[in-house]
Amino acid sequence: MSTAAVLAARCEHCRFRRDDPRVTEERVPGLTSFGSAYGASIAASALCEVHDCWVSPRDTCERFSPREN
């Protein structure tokens, strides 16, 4: 796979990545009680609907599927 293809297939471009804070707060009740610690510890990570875990924007996996525009 080319370098360009690998960069394009990162989690930050995947349709399974849920980076909307409202969705995150619905999926992880009580998370907002951490306040600024939430922002500092989670940073740019988001929930992955496939793996049900936190993923970083530059993570990759074989289940990648590009977001629809």
C-alpha angles and dihedrals in degrees: 000000000000122000090247091053092050092050091049092050096060122124092253087071098040124113091219093062113103107200099156106115091217091057091047092051091050092050095044108041115207094021093120090061087075090065112181091004087067092057093044096047100038098036109156095349119117139184119273113217092204100049098025092225142100115281130188120228093252096048118113137197141172092255093065115143120177121243118253114243 
